[in-house]
Amino acid sequence: MTTEVGKHTQWIDFVVLVLAFIGALIAAGGSLMILIDQAQMPGSPVWPLPGLVLMDWAILGVLGCLGAYFGRKPFSARWRKVSWFVAGALIPLVILGAFSIGPLVLVSLLFFLASTLLIAIQKKEKWLEHLGLLMVGAVGNLGLLLLFIAIGNPAINS
């Protein structure tokens, strides 16, 4: 019977890692593709916007993958919290970038959310308690994105 549980745990670990890796690949690859596309357009600056926002998305993708990787190990509650935070932090990117990067960010958010929920189910955590971390991530990254917008807006800087 213990081998059944061990195989089940290994299977979930594999699925969690694949989901998180795909989410990170979409985040890092998508931000790089959009950055290259923006840089090729004449007369459209890449820095500070959209460069800072794309960098934020790529960093969140890497953190989400690391959170899923380390979060499935025993005694790694901090990394599981990082996974919840990252999933929440992607929400403002989906909303603010609704007509540009939003659909790609939504796909990466769904992959990270699925991996985070699977870890919570596997560890038998009360994942509803982690919704606070999801909201902290959303509000924190919204504040950071609004700061990026303020830095990138020439009317405010004049």
C-alpha angles and dihedrals in degrees: 000000000000091000089057090054091045092051091046091051092048091050092052091046089054093049091047091052094046092049092047092046092051090048091051091046091053091047097047096035094043093050091048092048092050092046092052091046091051093047091055093056110095115236097013113112118217098200131100092000130058089006096070093047092048091048089051090052093049093048091049089051092054092045091049091053092047090047091054093045096049095030094069093059120093116270094016102123092138092061091048087054089052089055091054091046092051092049089053093045091058092059096077090048089056092049100041094042095043095135099033120028097355098099093051092045089050090056092050090046091054092051092049092045091051092050092046092050091048091052090049091050092046093049089045091235123159094248093188087070088061093060087091089063089048090055093044088054091049095048093041094051091043088057091048092048092049088052089052090051091050091050092048097046109095092199091062094045094052 
